[in-house]
Each structure stands twice: as C-alpha cells, then as structure tokens.
Amino acid sequence: MDALKRRPLGATGVDVAELGLGAMDTPTSPEGAATLRTALDLGIEFIDTARDYAGSELLIGAVMRERGRAGAFLASKTFSRTASGAQWDVDRSLRAMSVESIGVYQLHDVRTPEDWHAVMAEGGALEGLQVARYRGLIRHIGISTHTLDIGRKAILSGEFATVMLEYSAFYPESAPLLELAAERGVGVIVMRPVGGSGRTSIMRRSIEHGTAGILTPANLLRYVLSNPAVSVAIPGARFPARVIEHAATARSGEPMDDRERRELETAAAAFYGD
C-alpha cells in the first residue's frame, strides 16, 4: 500500500500526511474507536479535536492508552477567550487524551472583531497558549476561523503557526488566504473539505441513485488536495469505511487541473443554490 503523501505544516519544521481526521463527530458512532484506529493504521496522523467536541478527546485518549501515541499528531482547541481559561483547557486536554504534549493547540472559532480583540489582548487566550508552549505542554499555536478577515489578520500577525480555514469547491473564496499563508510560512488546516456533513449526506444519496454527476466526496477531496498551499485536509468521519474511502482518494495522486476545478465549483454553486 502506498504511503500518504506528506506536506510541511507551514514553517513548524513538521511534515504531516496531507490527509487528517476531523474527530468532532467520531465519538457519536458506535464504531468511533474503530474509525480512529483505522485512520492511524492507514497513516492518517493529524487528528483534530476540541475541548467542546463532546467525548472526542476522551475517545482519543482511550485509543492513545491502548496503542501509544506513535504515529499520531494531535491538535485541539479552546473556546476560552482568556489566558487562564486557555491554560485550564490545555491541562484538561492533556489529561483527557493521555498525552504529555499536544502538537497544535488552537484558538477556536475566532469569528468577530470582538473575539479577535479578546484573544489578542493582554490577558487573552493567546497569552495563555504562549505560557503553555513555554511550559512544553503544546508545541505550536494555531487559530481556527470561519471569517476571511480574521483569517487574514491571523496570518499577518505572525503569532500563529497554523490557521484552520474552510476551503472547498463549495467555498473557494478562501484560496487567496491559502496563498498568503504559504507565503508567510503559516500551515493551513482545511476544515469541511468535502462540504460538511449535511451536504455530504445528500451527495451520498445521489451517488446511490446514480445522479451525483461530478459532485462527489472523492472529487471534493481531490479539489482541496490539488492546492499546494494546503498542509492537511481534515474530513470528518464516524465510520471506518469513510476513512478508507478518503485515504484511497488521497493515495490516487490525481490532482485536478484548472478546468476540472472550475467545473466542480460550478456544480457546487448550483448545489448550494438548491
């Protein structure tokens, strides 16, 4: 079996497999532990979670205790906007996931100017994560946002090793930010690369009925991985079969050309309009 291709995580000095796992919904499945084990077995090492993803860190911790951390690069997030709250969340994440350090710890869903000011101010959450990094509890600091303006501020600030952005054929507007991040040495973690759970469910039903056309999870993942500015894409998965499917797509090594990308964006825009 061919290994997953690896990419640099910005200027961190760390290379990761280009396909990761978004573990937000993984614990909601009775096959959640098997899903996580399958991901690790297939060389998917970047596992993304958050303090607010119910049961996710605990599930990861159970698997880490079972098989050790070898082959895993863990990332979590804090919704806290204060230094003390962020430090408290880091400590809880370490205990929940049964690890001594976490690869990337991110400020979670910073989407408004008020959020940005709160986390960046003296006594804000960024300060708390900087203390945790100094203590060796986390290796790198990241940020996640659904807001392009905040994403740009984060990249230009020089404070973050990684930025998590939504990017897909459904949301190509992020592409200029990906290029900016690459120029600045900021790693790009792509959330919702196959469109998010609601759209994905509809697409899978269309596939079953033979009406999907080009708008499929496999093509959407190819679209994202065709962009060299992407460090790692983290589609969510609740079942091992989904992880196997995503890994097969990533291993195919067939990037899209510009024509294919535009056609998929057109199909996605029509889907969204429905």
MOWODA-V923970 format. One record per residue. N is the residue number from 1. RES is the residue in one small letter. OMEGA is omega in radians with two decimals (NA if undefined). Layout:
BEGIN
n->N res->RES omega->OMEGA
n->N res->RES omega->OMEGA
END
This chain:
BEGIN
n->1 res->m omega->3.13
n->2 res->d omega->3.10
n->3 res->a omega->3.03
n->4 res->l omega->3.10
n->5 res->k omega->-3.10
n->6 res->r omega->3.14
n->7 res->r omega->3.08
n->8 res->p omega->3.07
n->9 res->l omega->-3.08
n->10 res->g omega->-3.12
n->11 res->a omega->-3.10
n->12 res->t omega->-3.03
n->13 res->g omega->3.14
n->14 res->v omega->2.97
n->15 res->d omega->3.13
n->16 res->v omega->3.01
n->17 res->a omega->-3.03
n->18 res->e omega->3.08
n->19 res->l omega->3.07
n->20 res->g omega->3.11
n->21 res->l omega->2.97
n->22 res->g omega->-2.96
n->23 res->a omega->-3.12
n->24 res->m omega->-3.06
n->25 res->d omega->-3.08
n->26 res->t omega->-3.12
n->27 res->p omega->-3.11
n->28 res->t omega->-3.14
n->29 res->s omega->3.04
n->30 res->p omega->3.11
n->31 res->e omega->-3.07
n->32 res->g omega->-3.14
n->33 res->a omega->3.11
n->34 res->a omega->3.10
n->35 res->t omega->-3.14
n->36 res->l omega->3.10
n->37 res->r omega->3.14
n->38 res->t omega->3.11
n->39 res->a omega->-3.13
n->40 res->l omega->3.13
n->41 res->d omega->-3.11
n->42 res->l omega->3.12
n->43 res->g omega->3.06
n->44 res->i omega->-2.98
n->45 res->e omega->-3.10
n->46 res->f omega->-3.11
n->47 res->i omega->-3.07
n->48 res->d omega->3.11
n->49 res->t omega->3.11
n->50 res->a omega->3.09
n->51 res->r omega->-3.04
n->52 res->d omega->3.07
n->53 res->y omega->-2.98
n->54 res->a omega->3.06
n->55 res->g omega->-3.02
n->56 res->s omega->3.14
n->57 res->e omega->3.13
n->58 res->l omega->3.08
n->59 res->l omega->3.11
n->60 res->i omega->3.13
n->61 res->g omega->3.13
n->62 res->a omega->3.14
n->63 res->v omega->3.10
n->64 res->m omega->3.12
n->65 res->r omega->-3.11
n->66 res->e omega->-2.99
n->67 res->r omega->-3.11
n->68 res->g omega->-3.05
n->69 res->r omega->-3.08
n->70 res->a omega->3.12
n->71 res->g omega->-3.12
n->72 res->a omega->3.00
n->73 res->f omega->-2.98
n->74 res->l omega->3.08
n->75 res->a omega->3.07
n->76 res->s omega->-3.02
n->77 res->k omega->3.03
n->78 res->t omega->3.02
n->79 res->f omega->-3.12
n->80 res->s omega->3.10
n->81 res->r omega->-3.11
n->82 res->t omega->-3.14
n->83 res->a omega->-3.11
n->84 res->s omega->3.12
n->85 res->g omega->3.13
n->86 res->a omega->3.12
n->87 res->q omega->3.10
n->88 res->w omega->3.13
n->89 res->d omega->3.10
n->90 res->v omega->-3.14
n->91 res->d omega->3.13
n->92 res->r omega->3.11
n->93 res->s omega->3.13
n->94 res->l omega->-3.14
n->95 res->r omega->-3.08
n->96 res->a omega->-3.06
n->97 res->m omega->3.07
n->98 res->s omega->3.10
n->99 res->v omega->-3.14
n->100 res->e omega->3.08
n->101 res->s omega->-3.10
n->102 res->i omega->-3.03
n->103 res->g omega->3.11
n->104 res->v omega->3.02
n->105 res->y omega->-2.94
n->106 res->q omega->2.91
n->107 res->l omega->-2.92
n->108 res->h omega->2.95
n->109 res->d omega->3.06
n->110 res->v omega->-2.96
n->111 res->r omega->-3.11
n->112 res->t omega->3.05
n->113 res->p omega->3.13
n->114 res->e omega->3.07
n->115 res->d omega->-3.10
n->116 res->w omega->3.14
n->117 res->h omega->-3.09
n->118 res->a omega->-3.07
n->119 res->v omega->-3.07
n->120 res->m omega->-3.08
n->121 res->a omega->3.02
n->122 res->e omega->-3.08
n->123 res->g omega->3.14
n->124 res->g omega->-3.03
n->125 res->a omega->3.11
n->126 res->l omega->3.13
n->127 res->e omega->3.12
n->128 res->g omega->3.12
n->129 res->l omega->3.08
n->130 res->q omega->3.07
n->131 res->v omega->3.13
n->132 res->a omega->3.09
n->133 res->r omega->3.11
n->134 res->y omega->3.14
n->135 res->r omega->3.14
n->136 res->g omega->-3.12
n->137 res->l omega->3.05
n->138 res->i omega->-3.11
n->139 res->r omega->-3.07
n->140 res->h omega->-3.13
n->141 res->i omega->3.11
n->142 res->g omega->3.14
n->143 res->i omega->3.03
n->144 res->s omega->3.14
n->145 res->t omega->3.01
n->146 res->h omega->-3.03
n->147 res->t omega->-3.07
n->148 res->l omega->-3.12
n->149 res->d omega->3.11
n->150 res->i omega->3.10
n->151 res->g omega->3.12
n->152 res->r omega->3.12
n->153 res->k omega->-3.10
n->154 res->a omega->-3.14
n->155 res->i omega->-3.08
n->156 res->l omega->-3.07
n->157 res->s omega->-3.08
n->158 res->g omega->-3.09
n->159 res->e omega->-2.96
n->160 res->f omega->3.08
n->161 res->a omega->-3.12
n->162 res->t omega->3.00
n->163 res->v omega->3.10
n->164 res->m omega->-3.09
n->165 res->l omega->2.96
n->166 res->e omega->3.13
n->167 res->y omega->3.10
n->168 res->s omega->3.03
n->169 res->a omega->3.04
n->170 res->f omega->-3.05
n->171 res->y omega->-3.11
n->172 res->p omega->-3.08
n->173 res->e omega->-3.14
n->174 res->s omega->-3.01
n->175 res->a omega->3.13
n->176 res->p omega->3.11
n->177 res->l omega->3.09
n->178 res->l omega->3.12
n->179 res->e omega->3.11
n->180 res->l omega->3.13
n->181 res->a omega->3.12
n->182 res->a omega->3.12
n->183 res->e omega->-3.07
n->184 res->r omega->3.13
n->185 res->g omega->3.12
n->186 res->v omega->3.12
n->187 res->g omega->-3.11
n->188 res->v omega->3.04
n->189 res->i omega->-3.06
n->190 res->v omega->3.04
n->191 res->m omega->-3.13
n->192 res->r omega->-3.11
n->193 res->p omega->3.11
n->194 res->v omega->2.93
n->195 res->g omega->-3.09
n->196 res->g omega->-2.95
n->197 res->s omega->-3.12
n->198 res->g omega->3.13
n->199 res->r omega->-3.10
n->200 res->t omega->3.12
n->201 res->s omega->3.12
n->202 res->i omega->3.13
n->203 res->m omega->-3.12
n->204 res->r omega->3.06
n->205 res->r omega->3.10
n->206 res->s omega->3.10
n->207 res->i omega->3.13
n->208 res->e omega->-3.11
n->209 res->h omega->3.13
n->210 res->g omega->-3.08
n->211 res->t omega->-3.01
n->212 res->a omega->-3.03
n->213 res->g omega->-3.09
n->214 res->i omega->-3.06
n->215 res->l omega->-3.13
n->216 res->t omega->3.08
n->217 res->p omega->-3.14
n->218 res->a omega->3.13
n->219 res->n omega->3.11
n->220 res->l omega->3.11
n->221 res->l omega->3.08
n->222 res->r omega->3.13
n->223 res->y omega->-3.10
n->224 res->v omega->-3.09
n->225 res->l omega->3.07
n->226 res->s omega->-3.13
n->227 res->n omega->-3.07
n->228 res->p omega->3.13
n->229 res->a omega->3.11
n->230 res->v omega->3.05
n->231 res->s omega->-3.12
n->232 res->v omega->3.06
n->233 res->a omega->-3.03
n->234 res->i omega->3.05
n->235 res->p omega->3.08
n->236 res->g omega->3.11
n->237 res->a omega->3.09
n->238 res->r omega->-3.06
n->239 res->f omega->3.13
n->240 res->p omega->-3.10
n->241 res->a omega->-3.13
n->242 res->r omega->3.12
n->243 res->v omega->3.12
n->244 res->i omega->3.13
n->245 res->e omega->-3.13
n->246 res->h omega->-3.14
n->247 res->a omega->3.11
n->248 res->a omega->3.11
n->249 res->t omega->-3.12
n->250 res->a omega->-3.11
n->251 res->r omega->-3.09
n->252 res->s omega->3.07
n->253 res->g omega->-3.10
n->254 res->e omega->3.11
n->255 res->p omega->3.13
n->256 res->m omega->2.99
n->257 res->d omega->-3.06
n->258 res->d omega->-3.13
n->259 res->r omega->3.13
n->260 res->e omega->-3.12
n->261 res->r omega->3.14
n->262 res->r omega->3.11
n->263 res->e omega->3.14
n->264 res->l omega->3.07
n->265 res->e omega->3.11
n->266 res->t omega->3.11
n->267 res->a omega->3.13
n->268 res->a omega->3.12
n->269 res->a omega->3.11
n->270 res->a omega->3.10
n->271 res->f omega->-3.12
n->272 res->y omega->3.13
n->273 res->g omega->3.11
n->274 res->d omega->NA
END
